[in-house]
Amino acid sequence: MNMKIASFNTNGIRARLSIIKDWLERERPDVLCIQETKVQDKDFPRETFEELAYSCTFRGQKSYNGVAVLSTTPPTKASFGFGDGDVTEEPRIITAYIGDIPIVNTYVPQGTAPDSERFQYKLDWFQRLRDYFSEHFQPSEPLLWVGDFNVAPEPIDVYDPEGLLGSIGFHPGEHKALSAVKAWGFIDVFRMHNPHGKAYTFWDYRIPHSVRRSLGWRVDHIWATECLAQRSRSSWIDVAPRRLEKPSDHTFIVAEFEI
């Protein structure tokens, strides 16, 4: 059995609905994890996806954040947040079990600026996430961590590693925090299959012709515990949706597994 999983920061699901719908019809992933839906639950466009035979699991809020898991097989169970009673984090994290495989879909806080309180909040959020993994899962068992991590892990993951070092998304503090979560037991599935060459999932709207000029960041990820990563067959980034009219500033990242 093959499983095709994808992730996409939509930057407003209603604004990008036709892009997502067309992509689902063309690629037919088993699971699409979405971040930054920016809609309250009552406004989530579930009918569009249900017409394509996708089950919808989501938690959102007005204008900010919001996460969703679309799947051809309904989750056997799902939960929101860190499970510690903090409902403010529910629109940033979903754990959905597709069959026996838990998928944790996260929209990690952006962090605003390195000298801001939001930056420390981001670092603390990574620690809370590591604690969540330790409390609920085992590194020796199958687990996927997917979503917009808001960090480019390595110099190869940004267009100007020297010039951007120290900025949000490519800061040593973020690298340390992310590495601590990775050390719990994750493998970067995209890099496992694409060890060389720059490849990006995000291009800043404010930079003219950023896609054509290849001025991007790889901040969207699909990571897996080792036993599951070894069953991955490929991973790739689809740049085409970022070139469409009125796109998200992110695009789709995909991984395929033999389960």
QUIPEKA-V247918 format. One record per pair of residues at least 12 apart in sequence whose ideal C-beta (glycine too) atoms are under 6 Angstrom apart, sorted by the first residue. I is the first residue (numbers start at 0). J is the second residue. If there is no record, write none. Layout:
# QUIPEKA-V247918
{{I:J} {I:J}}
This chain:
# QUIPEKA-V247918
{{0:258} {1:257} {2:29} {2:256} {2:258} {3:28} {3:29} {3:255} {4:30} {4:254} {5:28} {5:31} {5:251} {5:253} {6:32} {6:145} {6:146} {6:219} {6:252} {7:33} {7:251} {8:34} {8:35} {8:147} {8:249} {9:33} {9:35} {9:247} {10:35} {10:247} {10:248} {11:37} {12:36} {12:38} {15:247} {16:44} {18:240} {18:243} {20:47} {23:51} {29:71} {30:70} {30:97} {31:69} {32:68} {32:104} {32:145} {32:146} {33:67} {34:66} {34:106} {34:146} {34:147} {36:59} {36:65} {36:67} {37:62} {37:65} {38:59} {39:59} {39:61} {40:59} {43:57} {48:69} {53:69} {54:70} {54:73} {55:69} {56:68} {56:74} {56:77} {56:95} {58:79} {58:89} {58:90} {59:90} {60:90} {64:90} {64:91} {64:106} {65:90} {66:93} {66:104} {66:106} {68:93} {68:95} {68:104} {70:97} {72:97} {74:95} {74:96} {74:97} {75:96} {76:96} {77:95} {78:94} {79:93} {80:92} {81:127} {81:131} {91:106} {92:105} {100:141} {101:142} {102:143} {103:144} {104:145} {104:146} {105:146} {106:146} {106:147} {107:148} {107:149} {108:120} {108:121} {108:124} {109:149} {110:167} {113:170} {122:172} {122:176} {125:176} {125:180} {128:180} {129:179} {129:180} {129:183} {132:183} {138:184} {138:224} {141:226} {141:227} {142:224} {143:223} {144:185} {144:222} {145:221} {147:219} {148:220} {149:168} {149:218} {150:168} {150:173} {150:177} {151:168} {151:169} {151:216} {151:217} {151:218} {155:197} {156:217} {157:169} {157:216} {158:214} {158:215} {168:218} {184:224} {185:222} {186:223} {186:225} {186:228} {187:222} {188:221} {188:223} {188:228} {188:231} {188:234} {188:254} {189:234} {192:233} {192:234} {198:236} {199:215} {199:216} {199:217} {200:217} {200:219} {200:236} {200:249} {200:250} {200:252} {201:215} {201:216} {201:218} {201:248} {201:249} {202:215} {204:248} {210:241} {210:242} {219:249} {219:252} {221:252} {221:254} {230:256} {230:257} {231:254} {231:256} {232:255} {232:257} {233:255} {234:254} {235:253} {236:252} {237:250} {237:251} {238:250}}
